[in-house]
Amino acid sequence: MSVESLAAVFRELRDNGCHNWNLVSPTHWLPMIYEALAMVKKDDKMLPLVYNTSSYERVQTLQALEGIVDVYLADLRYARESTAREGSAAGNYVEFSRAALMEMWRQTGRLNTTPDGIGISGLICRILILPGLADEACENIRWLADNIGMDVAVSVMAQYAPAYKAKRIEKWNRPVSYDEYRQVCHEIEKKGFTNGWIQDYNDRPNLDMAGFNMTAMSKNAELNPLHAGQGMQNTFL
């Protein structure tokens, strides 16, 4: 796709009434995205830009996005170097993701919405519960509370489904248990977070799926205000 084609996609989404432009794992395409956005900006009609990321980002990259990104939709997956190396071959994930989240918060702050609940600016931090790693999810919740504060919007997700190599590795080849789910929910409640969502445990995906069928999954789902692709029903905290 050319830069001009990407600009045309941005315009089409805007003109069809989309709430935002949601860029999923876009870091390696940023030079082209910059150019496309510059083209669309000439129309003097922009949508909020959502940066949908694993948080494995360099702070310098995020600093270059200040004033361009409106909403950061970010993950906090691991709390320990050994687990990050095992799960994602990224032993420095914790260091990078936490520094990245601090920068995202500095730029955008608390989630702001329209009167009807559509996100327009701010940070949302997703906590994906992983099998056997509820303790780490709780560690990350405590880190958020201590380092960013209670105003950050959090989205607790229980939708982990093993795929590809994870299906053959005992530690990673199962969904999260209800006890693990409740442990993380209890930590959210104990710390006093009141802004965000907790995914219903019964809305986890079918483990036989090769990937998310978003059309089917979203038919009866109430997505979060950004329609950010979690594809599951969420309960507001």
N, C-alpha and C positions, 0 to 999 in steps of 0.2 A: 504494500500500500504506500502510495506517495504521501508526502506532507500535505499536499493539496487535497488528497482523498480523505485524510484524517480530519482536516478542517471541515470538509463537507459533512463528515459523520457528526462532528460536534454541532454543526448548524442544524442538521436534520433532527438530532435528539432535542436540541433546544426548541426548535419550531414545532415539534410534536408534543411539547408539554412536559418533558422530563424535568424532574426536580433538581438534578445535578448531573455533572459529568464525573463518573466514578472510574478512576484509573486503578486497575488491579495489578499489583506488582509491576509498576511502570518504570522503575529506576533506570533500567538499561535502555529505555527509549526516550529519555528526557530531552536530548537535543532536538529530536523531531517533534516531540510534544510542544516544546517551547515555540517552535516555528509555527506549528498549526494554531496554537492559541493566539499568537501574535496576529495571524491572519483573521481569526474570528473576532478578536478584540476591536478591529476596525469597524465592525458592525455596531459597536457601542451597545451590545446586548449580550451580557455574559451570564452564565449559570455558576453557582457555587462549584468549586472544584474539590473533589474528594480524592485523597491520596490513600489508597487501600494497600496496606503494607504489612509484611511480617515483622517490621521494626528492625530488621537486620540492615541498617542504613548507617552511612557515615554522617556525622553531625554537619560536616562541611557541605554535603549534598543538600541536607535539609535547610541549612542556612541560605542556600541559593534559591530555595523555594519560598522564602518568606515574602508575603504579599501576593503570592500566586495561588498557593493552596489555602482553601477555606476550612476544610474539614480533614483532619487526620483520623483515619479508621485503622487502628494499629493493633498488633498482637503483642502479647507478653506470654511466651510459651514455656520457657524454661527458667529455672532459678539457679541451676548448678552447671558448671562447666562440663562435667563428665556426661551429664544427660544430654546437653546440647550437642556434644560431639557425637554421642551414640545415635541420637534421633535425627540430627540434621547435618552431621559432619561440619559443625560450626562451633568449635569450642569456645570462641569468644562472643557467642551470641548474647550472653547475659550482659557483658560489658557494653556491647554496641547497642543493644535494644534499650537498655535503661538510659544510657546517655541520649539516645534518639528520642525517647519519650519525654525526657526533660526538655529537650529543644522544641518538640512539637507543642508541649504545654506552654512554653514561653511564648511561642508564636501565636497560638490560637486560644488557649485558655479553656474556660468552661463551655460546654455545648450550648449553643443558642439555637432556638427553633422559631419558626413562624407560629402564629396563634393556633394553627391546626396541627402543630407538632412536627413539621418538616425541618430537618436539620439544615442550618445555613452556615454555621461556623463552629469551631471548637474541636476538642479531642475526645474520641471514644476509644477506650482500651478494651480489647477483647481478651478474655481469659479462657483459653481452651483447656478443659480438663483432659489430661492424658491418662491412659491406664497405668495404675501403680504410681502415679505422680501427683496425686491430690495434695500431698504435702508441699510440693513445689508450687502448685497453683496458689495455695494458701500463703506461701512465702512471698509470692508476687503481689498478692492482695495487700499484705502487710507493708511491702515495699512501697506500693502506690500510696497507701495511707500516710506513711511516714515521710515520703519524699515529694509527692505531688499534692496530696491532700484529699479531702472527702468530696470536693466539688467535681472531680473528674467523673465523667460518665463511664460506667463499666458494663460490659456485656459478657456474662458468664455462659459458656457454651459447653454442652455435653454431647456434641454431635460427632466426636471422633469416630472414624470408621477405618480400619486397617485396609491398606491397598498395596499393591505391588509387593515389594520385598517384605513389608511389615506383616503380611499375611503368613509368612514363613518363620517369623521370629516370635518366640513364645511370649516375651514381655510385651510385644506391641500388637499381637494378633487378636485382640479382643476389644469390645467396647468398654467404656467406663462402667463401673458398677454403681448401683444406687447408693451404696454406702459412701463411695468416693464423691458422688454428686452432692450428697447431703453434707459431707464434710466441708466442701468448698462453699456451698450455700450458707452453712452455719458461720463460716469465717467472714463472709460478706456481711451477714447480719450482725455478727459480734463487733466488727469494726465500725459499723454504722453507715455504710454507703447507702444513699437514698436516690441516686441518680443513675438510671440505666435499666438493664434488662437481665433476667435470668431465664435461660431456655428451659422449657418444660422437659423433664426427663423422658417422657413418653414420645417426644417428637424427634428422637434420634433416627438416623436414616436406616434403611434396609441394608444390612451388611452384604447382601448379594449384588448390590448395585456396583457397577464399574466406576461410576462417578455420579454426581448429583444431576438428576433430571429436574432442572429448576422450574420448567413449565409445570410438571406434575406436582412437584413439592410445594409450589406457591399457590396452588388453587384455593386451598382452605387455610393458608397460613397468614397470620398477621405479622408482617415483617416490621423491623424497627423503622423509625421515622425516615431513615435515609434509604430504605429499601436496599440495604447494603449487601445483600447476597448471602445472608446466613441461611435463608431458605427454610426457616423453622419458626414456629410460634414462640413468642417470647412473653414473659410476664414482666411488667414494669415493676421496678423495685419500690 
